Amino acid sequence: METFTVTQIRVFGTENYTSAFVRGKLKIRVGDLISRLELDERINFLAATDNYTKIDYKVKNGEL
């Protein structure tokens, strides 16, 4: 299973919620070693809040 170390987390387009809220729901911090499966599960935690109609993300060189 492919894993990567999170080197940066950037949040864009959140008008009603802070980036701290998003990071808190994701439960991912810079320096974490995470698999793609774990990342998908964390994105699902964020989606389960029903606060967003669409969530897009990408991983590039450890940046989320």
Secondary structure, DSSP 8 states (H G I E B T S, - for coil): --EEE--B------SSS-HHHHHHHHT--TT-EEEHHHHHHHHHHHHTT---S------BTTB-
